[in-house]
Structures are given as structure tokens and as C-alpha cells.
Amino acid sequence: MLALDRMVVAVTALLALMPAVGRAQTFEFYVSIEGTKQGLFANESIRSNHMPRVVGLNFDYLVKTPLDPATGAVSGKRRHGPVVMTKEWGAASPQLFQALVSNELLKSVVFEFYQTNQQGEEEVATLVKLTNAAVVEIHQHSPPVGNNRRQLEDVSFTFGAIEIQHLPGKTIATDSWTGLR
């Protein structure tokens, strides 16, 4: 019976640690946006080393090449979906709305994803840069009254060129269908 009690305590301790481990591995990311009309978008970060930036909570992006269902061979050109970021409502929200309704060309949208290095310091691990981008959709959503969740918005960007860098690995990939890089 003593062994069973020890196992229950060990499993309980492990389960208690799992959310903390998950939180330790989760980082916000930071986004700088520069429009052709509005210039640099407003700061929403409270951390001085991440100003002027928008704080991102979720990132979603898909690129795919169509395949022939019968053979599995590539059957057309690659297709980039929009880059969608989720963020809290903030100072840049009206600017993003203005960029959408006025079809403002965004010179650059730069996403910086952080990790903790071996010295325990925060560093940029991955950088995604969109060039000649546009805001094509904004979906604002608010939690039910009495819920402590934040008011969020999903902002979708299309782009003329994309560059993805993994800084610690010193690798880079680019794609453009406008002839600009």
C-alpha cells in the first residue's frame, strides 16, 4: 500500500508541474508594423525592450502546393494563405482598422518570436517579415460578461513577399510573387 501511496503522490506532483512547464515554454511574440500612410503603428507593449511593438498571442499561417489526387504530383503553383495574428484590443487597433478600410499598403510587418537561450536570456529565435502587406480582415471578439478573458482581435495580412529566418540556426527562406525581395 505504501508503494501505491508514493505513486499517487508522484503522479499528482507531476500533473501539478505540467501547466507550469507549459507556461515556461510559451512566449508572446512581438510585431512591428509600418504603413505607407500612418508610419509606425502604436506601441502596445509594456516591456521597454519590446517598444514600439504590438504584442501577439497567436500566429497562424499556411502555404501549400496543390497536388493531383490521383498521382500525388504537384499540379499547380504554391498558394499562400493570409498570416493571421491574434492580439488584445489596444492602441494599434484603430490603426489596423484604418489600414483595412483605406487599403493602406504596409511597407513591412515583422513578427519576432522569442526563446530562452542556454544562458537563460530571452533572444529572437524566429523572424517572419512580410513586405508590401495589407490588412484584409479583422475579427474582434469579446468574452461573455463576467468572464475574465481578454477582448481579442484576429488580424489577417496578405503580402507580396515573405522572409522567414531562424536566427540561432542562421537559416533563411524567402518567397515573392511580386518580383520584390
PyMOL commands that set and color helices and strands:
alter all, ss='L'
color gray80, all
select helices_A, chain A and resi 2-25+48-50+93-101
alter helices_A, ss='H'
color red, helices_A
select strands_A, chain A and resi 29-35+39-40+54-56+58-60+63-64+79-80+83-88+106-116+122-141+152-158+161-166+171-176
alter strands_A, ss='S'
color yellow, strands_A
deselect
rebuild
show_as cartoon
